[in-house]
Amino acid sequence: MEPSTPSPTSYQDDKKLKTASDGALQTIYTADSAAADGTSVSSVVLRISSAVTEIKESLDNLRKEVSNTSATVTVMQADLVCMKSKTSQIEKEFITLNKSITTLSSCTDLIQADVRKQRDIIGSNIEKIKNLTDRLAEMEDSTHRSNLRIISLPGGAEGGDAITFLQRHLPVWPPSLSSRGKIEIKRAHRIYSAAKSDGKNLNRTLIFKLLGYSDRKAIMDTYRAAGSSPSHKGHRLLLFADYCPSTSKLRKAFTQVMSSLRKKGIQHFLIYPAKLRVSVLVENSGRCCVFADGWCVTQIMSLLDPSVWLCDSNF
């Protein structure tokens, strides 16, 4: 509530009071002069009475203004007390808020420390999970170490007995295998996919498991040494080792670069689990090899320029 201010009429009343007082004094002085001069006394008394009446009226107005001013001061004092009370309450709330902020800051420090600790734990767990995943993939690959895959073999070419078909044709596709005698195969089957169930005779992948790892190694070494893929009734066949999905995904990242290397006639080989060995002839420095992880695919592609191979003597 805003405090009241005195009315401007109070100043006018003071002026009137002063004027009335001066008039009364002047009247008395005039009465004395008139008495000396022989002027009528009744006329002087009338003037004095009029001046006194004006003084009384001015005094009454002054009392009213003083009363109003006193009420205004009382209201201002009450407002001041209320403002002090509110200021005190605000000060208490500010102190409480300051304590809350201090507590919150302390809690934030504890949370940040805990977050850093949890971040370290998460990083350690991620590393452990990666190691466990790699070990699991390696264990799964070890169970597939005697498996091989044949791609692009015409559907139905094996008839009803895939094992007999492979035992008959594996030594024929690379003739050098005929000296090993009968190749023992535990099982063989096609890999079917729901995405390819359109009723057509598609060339689905044929996977087979050898009883002996030595037979598997001999087959892969013979096919690599041959330098060209075998064919069956005009269909070019591709022979690959069998790996778990995660390893296959890593090795698949090299498909494009290996295709480019093959077109340029550069010898290459994919080392387990996913490292690429590239062999080239560098001028006056013989044969060199490059080993790269999956993330180096783009770097390998940039090294396909023959001029780079010829001028780089660090290999």
C-alpha positions as CSV (number, residue, x, y, z in Angstrom):
1,M,0.0,0.0,0.0
2,E,1.5,3.4,-1.0
3,P,1.7,6.0,1.8
4,S,-0.6,9.1,1.5
5,T,0.8,12.5,1.0
6,P,-0.5,15.7,2.7
7,S,-3.0,17.7,0.7
8,P,-1.9,21.0,-0.9
9,T,-4.8,22.7,0.9
10,S,-2.8,22.5,4.2
11,Y,-0.3,25.0,2.8
12,Q,-3.1,27.3,1.8
13,D,-4.6,27.0,5.3
14,D,-1.3,27.9,6.8
15,K,-1.2,30.9,4.5
16,K,-4.7,31.9,5.4
17,L,-3.9,31.5,9.1
18,K,-0.9,33.7,8.7
19,T,-3.0,36.2,6.7
20,A,-5.7,36.1,9.3
21,S,-3.3,36.6,12.1
22,D,-1.6,39.5,10.3
23,G,-5.1,40.9,9.6
24,A,-6.1,40.6,13.2
25,L,-2.9,42.4,14.3
26,Q,-3.5,45.0,11.7
27,T,-7.1,45.4,12.9
28,I,-6.0,45.8,16.5
29,Y,-3.4,48.3,15.4
30,T,-6.1,50.1,13.4
31,A,-8.5,50.0,16.4
32,D,-5.9,51.6,18.6
33,S,-5.3,54.2,15.9
34,A,-9.0,54.7,15.5
35,A,-9.4,55.0,19.2
36,A,-6.8,57.6,19.2
37,D,-8.4,59.3,16.2
38,G,-11.8,59.0,17.8
39,T,-13.2,56.4,15.4
40,S,-16.2,54.3,16.5
41,V,-15.2,51.4,18.8
42,S,-18.0,49.1,17.6
43,S,-16.5,49.2,14.1
44,V,-13.1,48.1,15.4
45,V,-14.6,45.3,17.5
46,L,-16.5,44.0,14.5
47,R,-13.3,43.9,12.5
48,I,-11.5,42.1,15.3
49,S,-14.3,39.6,15.6
50,S,-14.2,38.8,11.9
51,A,-10.4,38.3,12.1
52,V,-10.8,35.9,15.1
53,T,-13.4,33.9,13.2
54,E,-11.1,33.5,10.3
55,I,-8.3,32.4,12.6
56,K,-10.6,29.8,14.2
57,E,-11.6,28.4,10.8
58,S,-8.0,28.2,9.8
59,L,-7.2,26.4,13.0
60,D,-10.0,23.9,12.4
61,N,-8.7,23.2,8.9
62,L,-5.2,22.9,10.3
63,R,-6.4,20.4,12.9
64,K,-8.1,18.3,10.2
65,E,-5.0,18.3,8.1
66,V,-2.9,17.3,11.1
67,S,-5.3,14.5,11.8
68,N,-5.2,13.3,8.2
69,T,-1.4,13.5,8.2
70,S,-1.3,11.5,11.5
71,A,-3.5,8.8,9.9
72,T,-1.3,8.8,6.9
73,V,1.8,8.4,9.0
74,T,0.1,5.6,10.9
75,V,-0.6,3.8,7.6
76,M,2.9,4.3,6.4
77,Q,4.3,2.9,9.7
78,A,2.0,-0.1,9.3
79,D,3.2,-0.5,5.7
80,L,6.8,-0.3,6.8
81,V,6.3,-3.0,9.5
82,C,4.7,-5.2,6.8
83,M,7.6,-4.6,4.5
84,K,10.1,-5.4,7.2
85,S,8.2,-8.7,7.9
86,K,8.2,-9.6,4.2
87,T,11.9,-8.7,3.9
88,S,12.6,-10.9,6.9
89,Q,10.6,-13.8,5.3
90,I,12.4,-13.3,2.0
91,E,15.8,-13.4,3.8
92,K,14.8,-16.6,5.6
93,E,13.7,-18.1,2.3
94,F,16.9,-17.0,0.6
95,I,19.0,-18.7,3.4
96,T,16.9,-21.9,3.0
97,L,17.4,-21.7,-0.8
98,N,21.1,-21.2,-0.4
99,K,21.3,-24.3,1.9
100,S,19.4,-26.3,-0.7
101,I,21.7,-25.1,-3.5
102,T,24.7,-26.1,-1.4
103,T,23.2,-29.6,-0.7
104,L,22.3,-29.9,-4.4
105,S,25.8,-29.0,-5.4
106,S,27.2,-31.6,-3.1
107,C,24.8,-34.2,-4.5
108,T,25.8,-33.3,-8.0
109,D,29.5,-33.8,-7.2
110,L,28.6,-37.3,-5.8
111,I,26.6,-38.1,-8.9
112,Q,29.4,-36.9,-11.2
113,A,31.9,-39.1,-9.4
114,D,29.5,-42.1,-9.6
115,V,28.9,-41.4,-13.3
116,R,32.7,-41.4,-13.9
117,K,33.0,-44.7,-12.0
118,Q,30.1,-46.2,-13.9
119,R,31.6,-45.0,-17.2
120,D,34.8,-46.8,-16.4
121,I,32.9,-49.9,-15.4
122,I,30.9,-49.8,-18.6
123,G,34.1,-49.3,-20.7
124,S,35.6,-52.3,-18.9
125,N,32.5,-54.4,-19.5
126,I,32.3,-53.5,-23.1
127,E,35.9,-54.6,-23.5
128,K,35.2,-57.9,-21.7
129,I,32.1,-58.4,-23.8
130,K,34.1,-57.9,-27.0
131,N,36.7,-60.3,-25.8
132,L,34.1,-62.9,-24.9
133,T,32.4,-62.3,-28.2
134,D,35.6,-62.8,-30.1
135,R,36.3,-66.0,-28.1
136,L,32.8,-67.3,-28.7
137,A,33.2,-66.6,-32.5
138,E,36.6,-68.4,-32.4
139,M,35.1,-71.4,-30.6
140,E,32.2,-71.5,-33.1
141,D,34.6,-71.2,-36.0
142,S,36.6,-74.1,-34.5
143,T,33.5,-76.3,-34.8
144,H,33.2,-75.3,-38.5
145,R,36.9,-75.8,-39.2
146,S,36.3,-78.9,-41.2
147,N,33.3,-77.4,-43.2
148,L,33.5,-76.0,-46.7
149,R,30.9,-74.2,-48.8
150,I,30.3,-74.5,-52.6
151,I,28.6,-71.5,-54.2
152,S,26.9,-71.4,-57.6
153,L,26.4,-75.2,-57.9
154,P,23.3,-75.6,-60.0
155,G,20.3,-76.7,-57.9
156,G,19.6,-80.4,-58.0
157,A,23.0,-81.2,-59.5
158,E,23.8,-83.4,-56.5
159,G,20.6,-85.4,-56.9
160,G,19.4,-87.2,-53.7
161,D,22.9,-88.0,-52.4
162,A,25.1,-85.0,-51.9
163,I,27.9,-86.9,-50.1
164,T,28.3,-89.4,-53.0
165,F,28.2,-86.5,-55.5
166,L,31.0,-84.6,-53.7
167,Q,33.1,-87.7,-53.3
168,R,32.9,-88.3,-57.0
169,H,33.5,-84.7,-58.2
170,L,35.8,-83.1,-55.7
171,P,38.9,-85.1,-57.0
172,V,37.8,-84.3,-60.6
173,W,37.4,-80.6,-60.4
174,P,41.1,-80.3,-59.4
175,P,42.7,-83.5,-60.8
176,S,45.6,-83.3,-58.3
177,L,43.3,-84.4,-55.5
178,S,42.7,-87.8,-57.2
179,S,45.8,-89.2,-55.5
180,R,44.3,-88.8,-52.0
181,G,41.9,-91.5,-52.6
182,K,38.3,-91.4,-51.3
183,I,37.5,-88.2,-49.4
184,E,35.5,-88.9,-46.2
185,I,32.5,-86.6,-45.8
186,K,30.4,-86.7,-42.7
187,R,27.4,-84.7,-44.0
188,A,26.4,-82.4,-46.8
189,H,23.3,-80.3,-47.4
190,R,22.0,-77.2,-49.1
191,I,21.4,-74.0,-47.1
192,Y,17.8,-72.8,-47.6
193,S,16.4,-69.4,-47.0
194,A,12.8,-68.3,-46.6
195,A,13.6,-65.3,-48.8
196,K,14.2,-67.6,-51.8
197,S,11.2,-69.9,-51.5
198,D,9.8,-68.8,-54.9
199,G,9.6,-72.3,-56.3
200,K,12.5,-71.8,-58.8
201,N,15.5,-74.1,-59.0
202,L,18.0,-71.6,-57.5
203,N,21.7,-72.3,-57.1
204,R,21.7,-72.4,-53.3
205,T,24.9,-72.8,-51.3
206,L,26.0,-76.4,-50.6
207,I,27.8,-76.9,-47.3
208,F,29.6,-80.1,-46.3
209,K,31.6,-81.3,-43.4
210,L,34.8,-83.4,-43.8
211,L,35.8,-86.1,-41.3
212,G,39.4,-85.1,-41.4
213,Y,40.8,-81.6,-41.3
214,S,43.7,-82.7,-43.5
215,D,41.3,-83.3,-46.3
216,R,39.8,-79.9,-45.9
217,K,43.3,-78.3,-45.9
218,A,44.3,-80.3,-49.0
219,I,41.2,-79.2,-50.9
220,M,41.6,-75.5,-50.1
221,D,45.3,-75.5,-50.9
222,T,44.7,-77.3,-54.2
223,Y,42.0,-74.8,-55.2
224,R,44.2,-71.8,-54.3
225,A,47.2,-73.3,-56.2
226,A,45.1,-73.9,-59.3
227,G,44.7,-70.1,-59.7
228,S,41.2,-70.5,-61.3
229,S,37.8,-71.7,-60.0
230,P,36.5,-75.1,-61.1
231,S,33.3,-75.4,-63.1
232,H,30.5,-77.9,-63.3
233,K,28.5,-78.1,-66.5
234,G,29.4,-74.6,-67.5
235,H,28.8,-73.1,-64.1
236,R,31.8,-71.5,-62.4
237,L,32.0,-72.7,-58.8
238,L,33.3,-70.8,-55.8
239,L,34.7,-72.7,-52.8
240,F,34.9,-71.0,-49.3
241,A,35.7,-72.0,-45.8
242,D,32.7,-72.0,-43.4
243,Y,32.7,-69.5,-40.6
244,C,30.2,-68.2,-38.0
245,P,28.1,-65.1,-39.0
246,S,30.2,-62.6,-37.1
247,T,33.4,-63.7,-38.7
248,S,31.8,-63.9,-42.1
249,K,30.6,-60.3,-41.7
250,L,34.2,-59.2,-41.0
251,R,35.6,-61.1,-44.0
252,K,32.8,-59.9,-46.2
253,A,34.1,-56.3,-45.8
254,F,37.1,-57.3,-48.0
255,T,34.9,-58.5,-50.9
256,Q,35.2,-55.3,-53.0
257,V,38.9,-54.8,-52.5
258,M,39.6,-58.5,-53.2
259,S,37.6,-58.2,-56.4
260,S,39.8,-55.2,-57.4
261,L,43.0,-57.1,-56.5
262,R,41.8,-60.1,-58.5
263,K,41.1,-57.9,-61.6
264,K,44.6,-56.4,-61.4
265,G,46.2,-59.8,-61.1
266,I,47.6,-59.1,-57.6
267,Q,48.0,-62.2,-55.4
268,H,46.1,-61.9,-52.2
269,F,44.8,-64.1,-49.3
270,L,42.4,-63.5,-46.4
271,I,43.9,-64.6,-43.2
272,Y,41.7,-65.7,-40.2
273,P,39.7,-64.0,-38.8
274,A,39.8,-61.0,-41.1
275,K,43.2,-59.9,-42.2
276,L,44.2,-59.4,-45.9
277,R,47.6,-60.4,-47.2
278,V,48.5,-58.8,-50.5
279,S,51.5,-59.9,-52.5
280,V,52.9,-57.8,-55.3
281,L,56.1,-57.6,-57.3
282,V,57.9,-54.3,-56.6
283,E,60.6,-53.2,-59.0
284,N,64.1,-54.5,-58.0
285,S,62.8,-55.5,-54.5
286,G,61.2,-58.9,-55.0
287,R,57.8,-59.9,-53.4
288,C,56.3,-58.1,-50.5
289,C,53.2,-58.6,-48.4
290,V,50.7,-56.3,-46.7
291,F,48.6,-57.2,-43.7
292,A,45.5,-55.1,-42.9
293,D,42.6,-55.3,-40.6
294,G,39.0,-54.6,-41.6
295,W,39.2,-50.8,-41.0
296,C,42.1,-50.6,-43.5
297,V,39.9,-51.4,-46.5
298,T,39.9,-47.9,-47.9
299,Q,43.7,-47.7,-47.4
300,I,44.1,-50.9,-49.3
301,M,42.0,-49.5,-52.1
302,S,44.3,-46.4,-52.2
303,L,47.3,-48.6,-52.5
304,L,46.0,-50.3,-55.7
305,D,47.8,-47.8,-57.9
306,P,50.8,-49.7,-59.3
307,S,52.9,-46.5,-59.1
308,V,52.5,-46.6,-55.3
309,W,53.6,-50.1,-55.1
310,L,56.6,-49.5,-57.3
311,C,57.9,-46.4,-55.5
312,D,57.2,-47.5,-51.9
313,S,60.2,-49.4,-50.7
314,N,59.0,-49.8,-47.1
315,F,57.2,-53.0,-47.9
